[in-house]
Amino acid sequence: MKAIRVRDRAAGTGGLVYEEVPYPHAAENDVIVRVHAAGFTPGELEWPGTWTDRAGRDRTPSVPGHEVSGVVAELGFGTTGLTVGQRVFGLTDWTRDGTLAEYVAVEARNLAPLPASVSHLEAAALPISGLTAWQGLFDHGRLVAGQSVLIHGAAGGVGSIAVQLARAAGARVVATGRARDRATALELGADVFVDLDGEPNGARDGDAGGQLADAGPVDLVLDVIGGETLERSARLVRPGGTLVTIAAPTTARPEDGRSVFFVVEPDRHRLADLARRVQDRRLRPLVGAVYPLADAPTAFTARRHTPGKPLIQVADAPAKG
């Protein structure tokens, strides 16, 4: 089968190669999925799990990518709850070969059934972005109706889903991004948009837009950027509030509040809930640029020109069904 592999950590994205690789082995409680669409994170070539297994041993050459939507092709010994031919999607293990391949081995517990009305591309945009948004807002951020939340990167994979989930939960949403992201963020449900480039910006329902310094106070900040933006955002959280980031551990802390850095965790039941929201059109994953598997190396380095999450189309299948 064909896949994208990396061998040399020092080579970065230049070390991504499209080549023939062995068909994956289905361990106990595994599923082999024929990949229809896959997601990736540009920074994952810097993650330790891309290069080593759980015991810290070198595992190169390795296949990147950790989000998958496809069809069950084979069941490992002892696997229950799924059937061959079933449409599924989910999040793969950080320290095993990933989803930028025609087939991938996944623990069955990390896969959820995919409704027929949800496309493989929509589903591939959900696992990391959807689970990160949910866990950041509700599990770590403890967001409830009537509170306010500042969401960075509102037109990106995580941010676009977070805006919709927060709005549906009854929160007031302040979204940030580049000037080109304004219309998307407001369409998704943001009440106010802050342009991080410093361009004039607008707001919803007559509220005045503003610069980041004017965006607070808020009960929660969900950060995907890190660096100076994260440091400045801590000052916008009202006393007792929470700063949540996925960028890096931070010493920034709101006054009398909490700072949380977390790494997304698989959650089959939450994935199923997110899929139902997409099915019912209560949630819209933003599919960005779509690349064929052979062009995945280009996707890692391409500049984002459209909102949403860039994805890899693997199987020659219709977008739905």
C-alpha positions in Angstrom: 0.0 0.0 0.0 1.0 3.7 -0.3 1.7 6.0 2.6 3.7 9.1 3.7 6.7 8.3 5.9 9.4 10.2 7.7 12.9 8.9 8.5 15.0 11.8 9.4 13.9 14.2 12.2 16.4 16.8 11.3 15.0 17.0 7.8 11.6 18.3 9.0 8.9 18.4 6.3 11.6 17.9 3.7 11.9 14.3 5.0 8.3 13.4 4.1 8.3 10.7 1.4 5.4 9.1 -0.5 6.3 5.4 -0.9 5.2 1.8 -0.8 4.9 0.5 2.8 3.8 -2.8 4.4 0.2 -3.4 5.2 -0.5 -2.8 8.9 -0.9 -5.6 11.4 -4.1 -5.8 13.4 -3.2 -6.4 17.0 -5.6 -7.6 19.7 -8.6 -5.2 19.9 -7.4 -3.4 16.8 -9.3 -2.4 13.6 -7.8 -2.0 10.2 -9.4 1.0 8.5 -9.4 1.7 4.8 -8.7 5.4 4.9 -10.9 7.7 2.9 -9.8 11.0 4.5 -7.2 11.9 7.0 -6.2 14.8 9.1 -2.8 16.0 10.3 -1.2 18.6 12.5 1.7 20.6 10.9 3.7 20.6 14.0 3.5 16.8 14.7 6.9 16.2 13.1 8.3 17.8 16.3 6.3 15.4 18.6 8.3 12.7 20.4 5.7 10.1 19.5 6.3 10.6 15.8 9.8 9.2 16.3 9.6 6.8 19.3 7.2 4.2 20.7 5.8 4.2 24.2 9.0 2.7 25.6 11.1 5.5 24.0 12.6 3.3 21.3 13.1 4.6 17.8 10.3 3.6 15.5 11.3 5.2 12.2 10.4 5.2 9.5 7.0 6.2 10.7 3.7 7.3 9.2 2.3 10.7 10.5 -1.3 11.8 10.8 -3.7 10.9 13.6 -7.2 11.7 12.4 -9.1 9.2 10.2 -12.4 8.6 8.5 -12.9 5.5 6.5 -14.4 2.0 6.4 -13.5 -1.0 8.6 -11.5 -3.5 6.5 -10.4 -6.0 9.1 -11.0 -6.8 12.8 -8.2 -7.8 15.1 -8.5 -10.7 17.6 -11.0 -10.0 20.3 -12.3 -6.8 18.7 -16.0 -6.2 19.3 -18.5 -3.4 18.7 -17.6 -2.8 15.1 -18.1 -4.7 11.9 -16.3 -5.1 8.6 -17.6 -2.6 6.1 -18.8 -0.1 8.8 -18.1 3.6 8.3 -16.0 4.9 11.2 -13.9 7.9 12.3 -11.6 8.7 15.1 -8.2 9.5 16.7 -5.2 7.2 16.4 -2.4 6.5 18.9 0.3 9.1 19.0 3.1 6.5 19.1 2.0 4.2 16.2 1.9 4.6 12.5 -0.8 7.1 11.6 -3.4 7.9 9.0 -1.5 9.3 6.0 -1.8 5.9 4.4 -4.2 3.8 2.5 -4.8 1.6 5.6 -4.2 2.2 9.3 -4.4 0.0 12.4 -6.4 1.7 15.2 -7.6 0.6 18.6 -11.3 0.0 18.2 -12.1 2.0 21.4 -10.8 5.1 19.7 -13.2 4.9 16.8 -16.9 6.0 16.6 -19.5 5.1 14.0 -19.9 7.6 11.2 -23.5 8.5 10.2 -24.1 8.0 6.4 -25.0 11.7 6.0 -21.7 12.9 7.3 -18.9 13.0 4.7 -15.5 11.5 5.3 -13.9 14.9 4.9 -16.2 16.4 7.5 -15.4 13.5 9.8 -11.6 13.7 9.3 -11.8 17.4 10.4 -13.4 16.4 13.7 -11.2 14.2 15.9 -8.4 16.4 17.1 -10.2 19.7 16.5 -13.6 18.7 17.9 -12.2 16.9 21.0 -9.7 19.7 21.7 -12.5 22.3 21.5 -14.8 20.4 23.7 -12.2 19.4 26.3 -10.8 22.9 26.4 -14.1 24.7 26.8 -16.0 22.3 29.1 -13.7 19.7 30.7 -10.9 22.1 31.5 -12.5 25.5 31.1 -15.8 24.7 32.8 -17.7 27.0 30.6 -21.4 27.4 31.3 -24.3 29.4 29.9 -24.1 33.1 30.5 -20.3 33.3 30.7 -17.9 34.8 28.2 -15.1 33.2 26.3 -12.2 34.5 24.2 -11.3 32.0 21.4 -8.1 32.4 19.5 -7.8 31.2 15.9 -11.5 31.3 15.4 -11.4 30.3 11.7 -9.0 27.4 12.2 -9.8 23.8 12.9 -10.0 24.0 16.7 -11.3 27.6 16.9 -14.1 27.2 14.4 -15.6 24.3 16.3 -15.0 26.0 19.6 -16.9 29.1 18.5 -19.9 27.0 17.5 -19.9 24.8 20.7 -19.5 27.8 23.0 -22.4 29.7 21.2 -24.6 26.6 21.4 -23.8 26.4 25.2 -25.1 29.9 25.7 -21.8 31.7 26.1 -20.8 35.1 24.7 -18.0 34.5 22.2 -15.1 36.9 21.5 -13.2 35.5 18.5 -9.8 36.4 17.2 -8.0 35.8 13.9 -6.6 37.6 10.9 -8.6 40.2 9.0 -9.6 37.6 6.4 -11.2 35.5 9.1 -13.7 38.0 10.3 -16.7 37.0 8.2 -16.2 33.3 8.9 -16.0 33.9 12.7 -19.1 36.0 12.8 -21.0 33.6 10.6 -20.1 30.7 13.0 -21.6 32.6 15.9 -19.0 34.9 17.4 -20.4 38.0 19.0 -17.2 40.1 18.6 -14.2 39.6 16.3 -10.8 40.9 17.1 -8.3 41.2 14.3 -4.8 40.2 15.6 -3.2 42.0 12.6 -4.6 45.3 14.1 -6.9 46.0 11.2 -10.3 47.6 11.8 -12.8 45.0 12.7 -16.5 44.6 13.3 -18.9 42.9 15.7 -22.2 41.3 15.9 -25.5 42.9 17.0 -24.0 46.4 17.1 -21.2 45.7 19.5 -18.1 47.6 18.8 -15.0 45.6 17.8 -11.7 46.3 19.5 -8.1 45.3 19.9 -7.1 42.4 22.0 -6.4 44.6 25.0 -10.1 45.7 24.9 -11.5 42.1 24.5 -11.8 41.4 28.3 -12.7 40.8 30.9 -13.8 37.2 30.0 -14.4 34.1 32.1 -12.3 31.8 29.9 -9.6 32.1 27.2 -9.1 29.2 24.8 -5.6 29.6 23.3 -4.1 27.8 20.3 -1.4 30.3 19.5 0.9 30.6 22.6 3.8 33.1 22.9 3.0 36.7 23.4 -0.6 36.3 22.5 -1.0 33.8 25.4 0.8 36.1 27.8 -1.4 39.0 26.9 -4.5 36.9 27.1 -4.0 36.0 30.7 -4.6 39.7 31.7 -8.0 39.6 30.0 -9.4 36.9 32.3 -11.5 38.2 35.2 -10.6 37.1 38.7 -11.5 33.5 39.2 -11.5 32.7 35.5 -9.5 30.2 33.5 -6.8 30.4 30.8 -6.6 27.2 28.7 -3.9 26.6 26.1 -2.9 23.7 23.9 0.2 25.6 22.6 2.7 24.9 25.4 3.0 24.8 29.2 2.8 28.4 30.5 3.7 30.4 33.6 1.0 33.0 32.6 -1.8 33.0 35.1 -5.0 35.0 35.4 -5.5 37.0 38.7 -7.0 34.6 41.2 -7.6 32.2 38.4 -6.3 29.0 36.8 -4.0 28.2 33.9 -4.4 24.8 32.2 -2.2 23.3 29.5 -3.5 20.0 28.1 -3.1 17.5 25.3 -6.3 16.2 23.7 -7.4 12.7 24.7 -9.4 10.1 22.7 -13.1 10.0 23.6 -15.3 7.7 21.6 -18.6 8.8 23.2 -17.8 12.5 22.6 -16.8 11.8 19.0 -20.2 10.1 18.5 -21.9 13.2 20.0 -20.0 15.5 17.7 -21.0 13.4 14.7 -24.6 13.6 15.7 -24.3 17.4 15.9 -22.9 17.4 12.4 -25.6 15.1 11.2 -28.3 17.4 12.6 -26.5 20.5 11.2 -25.9 21.9 14.6 -22.2 21.8 14.0 -20.3 22.5 10.8 -16.6 21.4 10.6 -14.7 23.7 8.3 -13.0 21.7 5.6 -10.0 23.7 4.3 -7.8 22.8 1.4 -7.9 19.1 0.4 -4.9 17.3 -1.0 -4.4 13.8 -2.5 -2.2 11.5 -0.4 0.8 11.9 -2.7 0.7 15.7 -2.1 0.6 15.5 1.7 4.2 16.8 2.0 3.0 20.0 0.3 0.1 20.2 2.7 2.4 20.4 5.7 4.1 23.5 4.4 1.3 25.2 2.4 0.1 28.6 3.7 -3.5 28.7 4.7 -5.6 30.7 2.2 -9.0 29.4 3.2 -10.6 28.9 6.7 -10.8 25.5 8.2 -8.6 22.4 8.6 -6.5 21.2 5.6 -7.2 17.5 4.9 -5.9 14.6 2.9 -8.3 12.7 0.6 -7.0 9.1 0.4 -9.5 6.7 -1.1 -11.0 7.6 -4.5 -14.5 7.7 -3.0 -17.3 10.3 -3.1 -17.2 12.9 -0.4 -20.3 11.3 1.1 -21.1 7.6 1.4 
